[in-house]
Amino acid sequence: MEEHSHSVATTWVVDALNLHVPYYKKAFEAANLRNVAVGVHAASRKIILQFDEKKTSQEAGRVFEIILGKGGSIDHCIRERAVLDFFHTESLGLWLLKPYWKFEKSGRIVEGSDVEYEGEDLGEADLVQDEVLHPSDDEDVAVKPDIFALAVVSNPQVVRVPTYVEALDVDSPEYTTLMEELALGGLIDIKVAKTLMPRDREYIEARKDDARSLVARKGVADIISWISFTPKSLRVHRFVNMSTARRVAWVVWKAAKLKVPLLSTTFASFFRENSHFKTLAITKAAYMTAMELWTNGAFVWKQLPTTTRQEIVARLQYVGDFYCVVCKNVKHPDNKGLFCDIKCQRELCYFCWTYWDQETAVDTEATEKLQKRLGNKQALTKLADTLDYVDDFEKYYECRYDKPALYQSVFGDRDRETCCTKRVKLEHNQLEQAHAESRCTDCVREKIYCDKLSYYAEAVERGNFSIAHARTAERQLALMECIPCVQTAKNYCHQCEHWQ
């Protein structure tokens, strides 16, 4: 057993090869009795132990042996035990190396078009459209004498995104509710009903987004499967006593993760980043030892060119721009800029080169998408405007063929014969008026009102829609206005006073 740190700590990582625990319940009770949080990371075969007080390596191992003994484990094999350090957090996925990296999805998203045209080998049982696949009863009941089996108790959810045609045929809950309310108001023209919630490109994208939203991203608490209970926090140690082999493994893993070629120069940057030696001489000697181990003895310091040795010494001293100014990671050897990539460059203001400040702002586009889920706002407004003219429907039906009588019945008695003539003469006498209007303002307002009154009265009489349908549209618009604005975090520079 190799113990990387002889100090005390509250979080320990156990690397176990075989852990057959026949009696899970007794081991679970023993862990809870000693207030030990036991977490399992099945991919790396590591177990995380979180204690309520600091313990040495021997004390942590002794408590874990007691828990395994209560569970009936006999021939278990524990390869090593170490304090939780940055290599653990980075390799297990608890810490992301880039600021713009995100945690992976908890399930799998399958695009409908990919299944049809790429011929992906997926059966109907592996795909769902609007629901998550749950494990069968046999999988729930099956118990394996391996502690890592507790982390894999169900299949990851597989969500199938519908194709264009499938999304077009799906009725959204908002669409179904609107159609049911319109049906209560009587018969309605099918063309009018379709314009209230058209099945256009935005409707199809909304149905696809509904399917994609079923798969959420993993959080830090989802990466480790906690068997006993989930601790509130984990303490990560920055500088721990680490063997040369483990330090070399960290350098090789991190370089591959960042896609940086491992040369004698870049190896020095990674090695210096993960080391905490006091002097340059000790750091240089440890670097040479690590290089000999990595190259299997083929590394010879004196055979390197002078420029290469000077660069290595500069990297070991943190001299030079070999690191990204944003993510602090080692840059590619061919990259002579300040940033490792364009995404890290976008983390800074491009005027003053300071970090952006996170400010909340209204996402207009997302808010409009939520409102459009309730229907077409223009078509609903047009239908709801019927209520503005419903009081004059009877007057229109009585005088629809006699316009002077209709105007007098709706707007009252006034001079409608010479008002426009006087208006034209008055405007022609004004030098700044190049063209005179043929109608006065009152006549234009009355004509517009009567034209709309004629449209809505005739439509209601023909049975295209009813007053109840107009009230339904008005309620739908009220619901649309009640939708809260979507707030999003955007980058803002207070020094330059502008958004990204």
DOVOGU-568336 format. One line per 5 residues: number of its first residue (from 0); their letters; for each residue x, y, z of C-alpha. Coordinates in Angstrom, 1 decimal, m for minus. Example, Ala and Ser with C-alpha at 12.3 -4.5 7.8 and 13.67 -1.06 7.14 Angstrom:
BEGIN
0	AS	12.3:m4.5:7.8  13.7:m1.1:7.1
% end
This chain:
BEGIN
0	MEEHS	0.0:0.0:0.0  1.4:3.4:m1.1  0.4:6.3:1.1  0.9:9.5:m0.7  0.5:11.7:2.3
5	HSVAT	1.3:11.2:6.0  m0.7:14.2:7.1  m4.2:14.2:8.5  m7.2:14.9:6.4  m11.0:14.5:6.3
10	TWVVD	m11.3:13.2:2.7  m9.5:10.1:1.6  m9.5:8.2:m1.7  m9.1:4.5:m1.8  m8.1:2.7:m4.9
15	ALNLH	m9.5:m0.8:m4.7  m9.4:m3.6:m7.2  m11.8:m6.1:m5.7  m14.4:m5.2:m3.0  m16.9:m8.1:m2.6
20	VPYYK	m19.4:m7.0:0.1  m22.0:m9.7:0.5  m24.0:m7.9:3.2  m24.6:m4.4:2.0  m27.0:m3.5:4.8
25	KAFEA	m24.5:m4.2:7.6  m21.8:m2.3:5.9  m24.2:0.6:5.3  m25.2:0.6:9.0  m21.5:0.5:10.1
30	ANLRN	m20.7:3.5:7.9  m23.6:5.5:9.2  m22.8:4.6:12.8  m19.3:6.0:12.4  m20.6:9.0:10.4
35	VAVGV	m18.5:8.1:7.3  m19.8:9.2:3.9  m18.8:6.4:1.4  m18.8:7.4:m2.3  m18.2:5.2:m5.3
40	HAASR	m16.7:6.2:m8.7  m17.2:3.1:m10.8  m15.3:4.2:m13.9  m12.0:4.6:m12.0  m12.7:1.9:m9.3
45	KIILQ	m12.1:4.5:m6.6  m13.9:4.9:m3.2  m14.1:8.3:m1.5  m14.3:8.4:2.3  m15.5:11.6:4.0
50	FDEKK	m15.0:11.8:7.7  m16.4:14.3:10.1  m13.0:14.9:11.7  m9.4:14.7:10.4  m7.8:11.3:10.4
55	TSQEA	m4.4:9.9:9.5  m3.9:7.4:6.7  m3.8:4.5:9.2  m6.9:5.6:11.0  m8.9:6.1:7.8
60	GRVFE	m7.8:2.6:6.6  m8.7:1.0:9.9  m12.2:2.5:9.8  m12.7:1.4:6.2  m11.5:m2.1:7.1
65	IILGK	m14.1:m2.2:9.9  m16.9:m1.2:7.5  m15.8:m3.9:5.0  m15.6:m6.5:7.7  m19.1:m5.7:8.9
70	GGSID	m20.2:m6.3:5.3  m18.6:m9.7:5.1  m15.7:m8.7:2.8  m12.8:m11.2:3.1  m10.6:m11.2:0.1
75	HCIRE	m10.7:m7.6:m0.8  m7.7:m5.9:m2.5  m6.8:m2.3:m1.7  m4.0:m1.0:m3.8  m3.4:2.4:m2.4
80	RAVLD	m4.9:5.1:m0.2  m4.3:8.9:m0.6  m5.6:12.3:0.4  m8.0:13.8:m2.1  m5.8:16.1:m4.2
85	FFHTE	m6.2:18.0:m7.5  m5.2:15.0:m9.6  m8.2:13.2:m8.1  m10.6:16.0:m8.7  m9.5:16.6:m12.3
90	SLGLW	m9.4:13.0:m13.3  m12.7:12.1:m11.7  m14.4:15.2:m13.3  m15.0:17.1:m10.1  m12.9:20.1:m11.4
95	LLKPY	m13.0:21.3:m15.0  m9.8:22.6:m16.5  m11.4:25.2:m18.8  m13.8:27.9:m17.6  m16.1:27.3:m20.6
100	WKFEK	m16.2:23.5:m20.2  m19.5:22.0:m19.0  m20.3:18.8:m17.3  m21.5:16.0:m19.5  m25.1:15.0:m20.0
105	SGRIV	m26.6:12.6:m17.6  m28.2:10.6:m20.4  m28.0:10.2:m24.1  m29.7:12.3:m26.8  m30.4:10.6:m30.1
110	EGSDV	m31.5:12.8:m33.0  m34.3:11.4:m35.0  m32.6:12.3:m38.3  m29.4:10.4:m37.2  m31.4:7.3:m36.6
115	EYEGE	m33.1:7.4:m40.0  m30.2:8.4:m42.2  m27.1:7.2:m40.5  m28.6:3.8:m39.7  m27.7:3.8:m36.0
120	DLGEA	m28.3:0.4:m34.4  m31.0:1.3:m31.9  m34.1:m0.7:m31.1  m37.5:0.6:m30.2  m36.9:m0.4:m26.6
125	DLVQD	m33.8:1.9:m26.4  m35.6:5.0:m27.6  m38.2:7.2:m25.9  m39.8:10.4:m27.2  m41.2:12.1:m24.2
130	EVLHP	m40.2:9.8:m21.3  m37.2:8.4:m19.7  m36.2:4.7:m19.9  m36.3:3.1:m16.5  m34.6:m0.1:m15.5
135	SDDED	m36.6:m3.3:m15.5  m37.6:m5.1:m12.3  m34.9:m7.6:m12.8  m32.2:m4.9:m12.8  m33.7:m3.3:m9.7
140	VAVKP	m33.7:m6.6:m7.7  m30.4:m8.0:m8.9  m27.7:m7.7:m6.3  m24.0:m8.3:m7.1  m21.4:m8.8:m4.4
145	DIFAL	m19.4:m5.8:m5.6  m19.6:m2.5:m3.9  m19.1:m0.7:m7.3  m22.4:m2.3:m8.5  m24.2:0.2:m6.2
150	AVVSN	m23.2:3.0:m8.6  m24.7:1.4:m11.6  m28.3:0.5:m10.6  m30.1:1.7:m13.8  m29.4:2.4:m17.4
155	PQVVR	m28.7:6.0:m18.5  m31.8:7.6:m20.0  m31.9:7.7:m23.8  m34.0:10.4:m25.3  m34.9:10.4:m28.9
160	VPTYV	m35.5:13.8:m30.5  m38.4:13.6:m33.0  m37.8:14.3:m36.6  m39.4:17.2:m38.6  m42.5:15.2:m39.6
165	EALDV	m42.9:13.6:m36.1  m42.6:17.0:m34.3  m45.1:18.4:m36.8  m47.7:15.7:m35.8  m47.2:16.1:m32.0
170	DSPEY	m49.8:18.2:m30.1  m48.2:20.3:m27.5  m50.0:20.7:m24.1  m50.6:24.4:m24.9  m52.1:23.5:m28.3
175	TTLME	m54.4:20.9:m26.8  m55.6:23.3:m24.1  m56.3:26.1:m26.6  m58.2:23.8:m28.9  m60.3:22.5:m26.0
180	ELALG	m61.2:26.0:m24.9  m62.1:27.0:m28.5  m64.3:23.9:m28.8  m66.4:25.1:m25.8  m67.2:28.3:m27.7
185	GLIDI	m68.8:26.5:m30.6  m67.8:25.9:m34.2  m64.8:27.8:m35.6  m63.3:28.1:m39.0  m60.4:25.7:m39.3
190	KVAKT	m58.3:28.3:m41.0  m58.8:30.7:m38.1  m58.0:28.0:m35.6  m54.7:27.1:m37.3  m53.6:30.7:m37.4
195	LMPRD	m53.9:31.0:m33.6  m51.2:28.4:m33.1  m49.5:27.7:m36.4  m47.3:24.6:m36.7  m44.3:26.4:m38.2
200	REYIE	m40.6:26.1:m37.8  m40.7:27.5:m34.2  m43.3:25.0:m33.2  m41.2:22.2:m34.5  m38.1:23.5:m32.7
205	ARKDD	m40.0:23.8:m29.5  m41.1:20.2:m29.7  m37.5:19.1:m30.2  m36.3:21.3:m27.3  m38.9:19.6:m25.1
210	ARSLV	m37.3:16.2:m25.8  m33.7:17.5:m25.4  m34.6:19.1:m22.0  m35.4:15.7:m20.6  m31.6:15.0:m20.3
215	ARKGV	m30.0:17.4:m17.8  m26.3:18.0:m17.2  m24.6:16.3:m14.4  m23.7:18.2:m11.3  m20.7:17.7:m9.0
220	ADIIS	m22.9:15.7:m6.7  m23.9:13.3:m9.6  m20.3:12.3:m10.5  m19.8:10.3:m7.3  m22.4:7.8:m6.2
225	WISFT	m22.7:8.2:m2.4  m23.8:5.0:m0.8  m24.4:6.1:2.8  m25.2:9.8:2.6  m24.1:12.8:0.6
230	PKSLR	m21.6:15.1:2.4  m22.0:18.9:2.3  m18.5:19.5:1.1  m15.2:17.8:0.2  m11.8:19.2:1.1
235	VHRFV	m9.2:19.1:m1.7  m5.6:19.4:m0.8  m3.4:21.4:m3.2  0.1:20.3:m2.2  0.5:16.7:m1.0
240	NMSTA	3.4:14.3:m0.8  3.2:12.5:m4.1  5.4:9.8:m5.6  7.3:10.5:m8.9  5.3:7.9:m10.8
245	RRVAW	2.0:9.5:m9.8  3.3:13.0:m10.6  4.3:11.7:m14.1  0.9:10.1:m14.6  m0.7:13.4:m13.7
250	VVWKA	1.4:15.3:m16.3  0.7:12.7:m19.0  m3.1:12.7:m18.2  m3.4:16.5:m18.2  m1.4:17.0:m21.4
255	AKLKV	m3.6:14.5:m23.2  m6.7:16.2:m21.7  m5.6:19.6:m22.9  m4.3:18.2:m26.2  m0.8:19.7:m25.6
260	PLLST	2.1:17.6:m27.1  4.4:16.4:m24.4  8.0:17.6:m25.1  10.8:18.1:m22.7  9.8:21.8:m22.5
265	TFASF	6.0:21.4:m22.0  6.7:18.6:m19.5  8.6:21.1:m17.4  5.6:23.5:m17.4  3.2:20.7:m16.3
270	FRENS	5.6:19.4:m13.8  6.2:22.9:m12.2  2.5:23.5:m12.1  1.8:20.4:m10.1  4.9:20.7:m7.8
275	HFKTL	5.6:22.7:m4.7  9.4:22.4:m4.2  11.1:25.2:m2.3  14.1:25.9:m4.5  14.9:25.8:m8.1
280	AITKA	17.7:23.3:m7.6  15.3:20.8:m6.0  12.7:21.4:m8.6  15.2:20.8:m11.4  16.5:17.6:m9.8
285	AYMTA	12.9:16.3:m9.4  12.1:17.2:m13.0  15.1:15.3:m14.3  14.1:12.3:m12.2  10.5:12.5:m13.6
290	MELWT	11.8:12.8:m17.2  14.0:9.7:m16.8  11.0:7.8:m15.5  8.8:9.0:m18.3  11.4:8.2:m21.0
295	NGAFV	12.5:5.0:m19.4  16.0:6.3:m18.9  16.5:7.8:m22.3  16.6:11.4:m21.1  20.0:13.0:m20.8
300	WKQLP	20.1:16.7:m19.7  23.5:17.5:m21.2  22.5:16.3:m24.6  19.8:18.8:m24.9  20.5:22.0:m27.0
305	TTTRQ	21.3:25.1:m25.0  18.2:27.0:m26.1  16.0:24.0:m24.9  17.7:23.9:m21.5  17.3:27.6:m21.1
310	EIVAR	13.6:27.3:m21.9  13.2:24.4:m19.5  14.8:26.5:m16.7  12.6:29.4:m17.5  9.5:27.2:m17.4
315	LQYVG	10.5:25.8:m14.1  10.9:29.3:m12.7  7.5:30.5:m14.1  9.3:33.0:m16.4  7.7:33.7:m19.8
320	DFYCV	4.3:33.5:m21.3  3.9:29.8:m21.4  0.5:29.7:m19.6  m2.9:31.0:m20.6  m3.7:34.2:m18.8
325	VCKNV	m7.3:33.0:m18.3  m7.4:29.3:m17.5  m3.7:29.2:m16.3  m3.2:26.0:m18.2  m0.1:25.3:m20.3
330	KHPDN	m0.3:26.5:m23.9  0.6:24.7:m27.0  4.3:25.2:m27.8  3.4:26.8:m31.2  1.0:29.3:m29.5
335	KGLFC	2.8:32.6:m29.0  m0.3:34.5:m27.9  m1.7:35.3:m24.5  m4.6:32.8:m24.6  m4.7:29.1:m25.3
340	DIKCQ	m7.7:29.4:m27.6  m10.4:31.9:m28.7  m12.9:30.8:m26.1  m10.5:31.7:m23.3  m9.9:35.1:m25.0
345	RELCY	m13.7:35.8:m24.9  m13.6:35.5:m21.1  m11.9:39.0:m21.0  m13.2:42.3:m22.2  m11.6:43.1:m25.6
350	FCWTY	m11.1:46.8:m24.8  m9.6:46.9:m21.3  m8.6:43.2:m20.9  m10.3:42.7:m17.6  m12.7:39.9:m16.6
355	WDQET	m16.3:40.3:m17.4  m18.8:40.9:m14.6  m21.8:38.7:m14.4  m25.0:40.8:m14.6  m28.6:39.6:m15.0
360	AVDTE	m30.5:40.8:m18.0  m33.7:40.0:m19.7  m33.4:37.4:m22.5  m35.9:38.8:m25.0  m35.6:36.0:m27.4
365	ATEKL	m36.2:33.3:m24.8  m39.2:35.2:m23.4  m40.7:35.5:m26.8  m40.2:31.7:m27.3  m42.1:31.0:m24.1
370	QKRLG	m44.9:33.4:m25.2  m45.2:31.8:m28.6  m45.8:28.4:m27.0  m49.3:29.8:m26.1  m50.0:30.9:m29.6
375	NKQAL	m49.5:33.5:m32.3  m49.8:36.8:m30.6  m50.9:38.7:m33.7  m53.6:36.3:m34.6  m54.9:36.2:m31.0
380	TKLAD	m54.9:40.0:m30.8  m56.8:40.2:m34.1  m59.4:37.7:m32.8  m59.6:39.4:m29.3  m60.2:42.8:m31.0
385	TLDYV	m63.7:41.6:m31.8  m64.7:42.5:m28.3  m64.0:46.2:m29.1  m66.8:46.2:m31.7  m69.3:43.8:m30.3
390	DDFEK	m71.5:46.6:m28.8  m72.2:48.0:m32.3  m73.0:44.7:m34.0  m76.8:45.2:m33.8  m76.5:48.8:m35.2
395	YYECR	m74.4:47.4:m38.1  m76.9:44.6:m38.9  m79.8:47.2:m39.0  m78.0:49.7:m41.2  m75.4:47.7:m43.1
400	YDKPA	m76.8:48.8:m46.5  m77.3:52.5:m45.6  m73.9:54.0:m44.8  m75.0:57.5:m43.8  m77.5:55.9:m41.4
405	LYQSV	m74.8:53.6:m40.1  m72.4:56.4:m39.4  m75.1:58.4:m37.7  m76.2:55.4:m35.6  m72.7:54.6:m34.5
410	FGDRD	m71.0:58.0:m34.1  m73.9:60.4:m33.8  m75.1:63.3:m35.8  m72.5:65.8:m37.3  m71.7:67.6:m40.5
415	RETCC	m70.2:64.9:m42.8  m70.8:66.6:m46.1  m68.7:69.8:m46.0  m66.2:68.9:m43.3  m63.7:67.3:m45.7
420	TKRVK	m64.2:70.2:m48.2  m63.4:72.8:m45.6  m60.4:70.8:m44.5  m59.0:70.6:m48.1  m59.3:74.3:m48.6
425	LEHNQ	m57.7:75.1:m45.3  m54.7:72.9:m46.0  m54.2:74.2:m49.4  m53.9:77.7:m48.0  m51.0:76.6:m45.8
430	LEQAH	m47.6:77.1:m47.6  m45.8:74.3:m45.7  m48.5:71.7:m46.7  m47.5:70.4:m50.1  m50.3:67.9:m50.4
435	AESRC	m53.7:68.1:m48.7  m55.5:65.0:m47.4  m58.8:64.1:m49.2  m60.5:63.3:m45.9  m60.5:65.0:m42.5
440	TDCVR	m59.2:63.2:m39.4  m62.7:62.5:m38.0  m63.8:60.9:m41.3  m60.7:58.8:m41.5  m61.2:57.5:m38.0
445	EKIYC	m64.9:56.7:m38.6  m64.1:54.9:m41.8  m61.4:52.7:m40.2  m63.7:51.9:m37.4  m66.6:51.0:m39.7
450	DKLSY	m64.4:48.8:m41.9  m63.3:46.8:m38.9  m66.8:46.7:m37.6  m68.0:45.3:m40.9  m65.3:42.7:m40.9
455	YAEAV	m65.9:41.4:m37.4  m69.7:41.6:m37.7  m69.7:39.7:m41.0  m67.3:37.1:m39.7  m69.4:36.4:m36.6
460	ERGNF	m72.6:36.2:m38.7  m71.0:33.8:m41.1  m69.9:31.6:m38.2  m66.1:31.9:m38.8  m65.7:32.5:m35.0
465	SIAHA	m67.9:33.6:m32.1  m67.8:36.1:m29.3  m66.8:33.2:m27.0  m63.8:32.5:m29.2  m62.8:36.2:m28.9
470	RTAER	m63.0:35.9:m25.1  m60.8:32.8:m25.2  m58.2:34.7:m27.2  m58.3:37.5:m24.7  m57.7:35.1:m21.9
475	QLALM	m54.8:33.6:m23.8  m53.3:37.0:m24.3  m53.6:37.6:m20.6  m51.8:34.4:m19.8  m49.1:35.4:m22.3
480	ECIPC	m48.6:38.7:m20.5  m48.3:36.9:m17.1  m45.3:34.9:m18.3  m42.3:36.2:m16.4  m39.4:37.6:m18.3
485	VQTAK	m36.5:35.1:m18.6  m33.5:36.3:m16.8  m30.1:35.3:m18.0  m26.5:36.0:m16.8  m24.6:38.1:m19.4
490	NYCHQ	m21.1:39.5:m19.4  m20.8:43.2:m18.7  m17.8:45.4:m18.3  m18.3:48.2:m15.8  m15.1:49.9:m16.7
495	CEHWQ	m16.0:50.2:m20.4  m19.7:50.2:m19.8  m20.8:47.8:m22.5  m22.1:44.3:m22.9  m20.2:41.5:m24.5
% end
